[in-house]
């Protein structure tokens, strides 16, 4: 297996593991029960999302996470990172479609040999999409690779003309995604990593606001030996009008792998009143192999929702020697 395909397989498997971990954390409800809570997606689609055979669409992910009583925003960046890894392989095997009428639970376009109609998905088209389309009379499947803007594909068997517009609104956001640590290959490192601003969004609670104050320890690009445990400390100020009670930082690239810097998946934030600052500490264990650990966390409020979806994640960037 080449490196690109291995990265794709690991990204899909890791995301499926994160969904299984979430489901287990709420008592492992049946997929039929989850489907009933969702009211918008089948139990078979929910089950498929945990198997790791392919990356579920963002729409499927949203319904899965909501059925577990969690906030989809906490999984958005992990999904986007997995999506990027899948698309980067260029294998033409990924199917990342919204869950809408006309699209089967497996992500396949539902097209009849006798009834051909457009399938319109979303409103943006940042990258090519592919899909398996059933051939007429059970003759197998045709692989359609559909670049952006292509609306007409001809299927040879039965001379069926399929008009498909793949405009996936779910994959057009900028990537604040968190995932496997970038590698440092011998020479100069790409550190610090440039941070992109997510789409503007209001806080989960009206009046809630925060300001990053300082990296108290381990500023960006600090060099640390492999196999060591060090303590990262961030200082953050509550600049809003509501107190922080039961807040925490949730790591975005779960589950962690051997080449990641290892941390607790969730770090409690001390109760903080408006106008106060708080130091948030977390122990970090570096991997033995050299590389760049780039790890991000989102602040969650006491209700388990992303507190500031429109703000950059809190992160640390460590060069492992």
PEBELQUI-V82343 format. One record per residue. N is the residue number from 1. RES is the residue in one letter. OMEGA is omega as a letter, one per 30 degrees, with the letter a starting at -180 (none if undefined). Layout:
# PEBELQUI-V82343
{{N & RES & OMEGA} {N & RES & OMEGA}}
This chain:
# PEBELQUI-V82343
{{1 & X & a} {2 & X & a} {3 & X & a} {4 & X & a} {5 & X & l} {6 & X & l} {7 & X & l} {8 & X & a} {9 & X & a} {10 & X & a} {11 & X & l} {12 & X & a} {13 & X & a} {14 & X & a} {15 & X & l} {16 & X & l} {17 & X & l} {18 & X & l} {19 & X & l} {20 & X & l} {21 & X & l} {22 & X & a} {23 & X & l} {24 & X & a} {25 & X & l} {26 & X & l} {27 & X & l} {28 & X & l} {29 & X & l} {30 & X & l} {31 & X & l} {32 & X & l} {33 & X & l} {34 & X & l} {35 & X & l} {36 & X & l} {37 & X & a} {38 & X & a} {39 & X & a} {40 & X & a} {41 & X & a} {42 & X & l} {43 & X & l} {44 & X & l} {45 & X & l} {46 & X & l} {47 & X & a} {48 & X & a} {49 & X & a} {50 & X & a} {51 & X & l} {52 & X & l} {53 & X & l} {54 & X & l} {55 & X & l} {56 & X & l} {57 & X & l} {58 & X & l} {59 & X & l} {60 & X & a} {61 & X & l} {62 & X & a} {63 & X & l} {64 & X & a} {65 & X & l} {66 & X & l} {67 & X & l} {68 & X & l} {69 & X & a} {70 & X & a} {71 & X & l} {72 & X & a} {73 & X & a} {74 & X & a} {75 & X & a} {76 & X & a} {77 & X & l} {78 & X & l} {79 & X & a} {80 & X & l} {81 & X & l} {82 & X & l} {83 & X & l} {84 & X & l} {85 & X & l} {86 & X & a} {87 & X & a} {88 & X & a} {89 & X & a} {90 & X & a} {91 & X & a} {92 & X & a} {93 & X & a} {94 & X & l} {95 & X & a} {96 & X & a} {97 & X & l} {98 & X & l} {99 & X & a} {100 & X & l} {101 & X & a} {102 & X & l} {103 & X & a} {104 & X & a} {105 & X & l} {106 & X & a} {107 & X & a} {108 & X & l} {109 & X & a} {110 & X & a} {111 & X & l} {112 & X & l} {113 & X & a} {114 & X & l} {115 & X & a} {116 & X & l} {117 & X & a} {118 & X & l} {119 & X & a} {120 & X & a} {121 & X & l} {122 & X & a} {123 & X & l} {124 & X & a} {125 & X & a} {126 & X & a} {127 & X & l} {128 & X & l} {129 & X & l} {130 & X & l} {131 & X & l} {132 & X & a} {133 & X & l} {134 & X & l} {135 & X & l} {136 & X & l} {137 & X & l} {138 & X & a} {139 & X & a} {140 & X & a} {141 & X & l} {142 & X & l} {143 & X & l} {144 & X & l} {145 & X & a} {146 & X & l} {147 & X & l} {148 & X & l} {149 & X & l} {150 & X & a} {151 & X & a} {152 & X & l} {153 & X & a} {154 & X & l} {155 & X & a} {156 & X & a} {157 & X & l} {158 & X & l} {159 & X & l} {160 & X & l} {161 & X & a} {162 & X & l} {163 & X & a} {164 & X & l} {165 & X & a} {166 & X & a} {167 & X & a} {168 & X & a} {169 & X & a} {170 & X & a} {171 & X & a} {172 & X & a} {173 & X & l} {174 & X & a} {175 & X & l} {176 & X & a} {177 & X & l} {178 & X & a} {179 & X & a} {180 & X & a} {181 & X & l} {182 & X & a} {183 & X & l} {184 & X & a} {185 & X & l} {186 & X & a} {187 & X & a} {188 & X & a} {189 & X & l} {190 & X & a} {191 & X & g} {192 & X & l} {193 & X & l} {194 & X & a} {195 & X & l} {196 & X & l} {197 & X & l} {198 & X & l} {199 & X & l} {200 & X & l} {201 & X & l} {202 & X & l} {203 & X & a} {204 & X & l} {205 & X & l} {206 & X & l} {207 & X & a} {208 & X & l} {209 & X & a} {210 & X & l} {211 & X & l} {212 & X & a} {213 & X & a} {214 & X & l} {215 & X & a} {216 & X & l} {217 & X & l} {218 & X & l} {219 & X & a} {220 & X & l} {221 & X & l} {222 & X & l} {223 & X & a} {224 & X & l} {225 & X & l} {226 & X & l} {227 & X & l} {228 & X & l} {229 & X & a} {230 & X & a} {231 & X & l} {232 & X & l} {233 & X & l} {234 & X & l} {235 & X & a} {236 & X & a} {237 & X & l} {238 & X & a} {239 & X & a} {240 & X & a} {241 & X & l} {242 & X & a} {243 & X & l} {244 & X & l} {245 & X & a} {246 & X & l} {247 & X & l} {248 & X & l} {249 & X & a} {250 & X & l} {251 & X & a} {252 & X & a} {253 & X & l} {254 & X & f} {255 & X & a} {256 & X & l} {257 & X & a} {258 & X & a} {259 & X & l} {260 & X & l} {261 & X & a} {262 & X & l} {263 & X & l} {264 & X & a} {265 & X & a} {266 & X & a} {267 & X & l} {268 & X & l} {269 & X & l} {270 & X & l} {271 & X & a} {272 & X & l} {273 & X & l} {274 & X & a} {275 & X & a} {276 & X & l} {277 & X & l} {278 & X & l} {279 & X & a} {280 & X & a} {281 & X & l} {282 & X & l} {283 & X & a} {284 & X & l} {285 & X & a} {286 & X & l} {287 & X & a} {288 & X & a} {289 & X & l} {290 & X & l} {291 & X & l} {292 & X & l} {293 & X & l} {294 & X & a} {295 & X & a} {296 & X & a} {297 & X & l} {298 & X & l} {299 & X & l} {300 & X & l} {301 & X & a} {302 & X & l} {303 & X & l} {304 & X & l} {305 & X & l} {306 & X & a} {307 & X & a} {308 & X & a} {309 & X & a} {310 & X & a} {311 & X & l} {312 & X & l} {313 & X & l} {314 & X & a} {315 & X & l} {316 & X & a} {317 & X & a} {318 & X & l} {319 & X & a} {320 & X & a} {321 & X & none}}
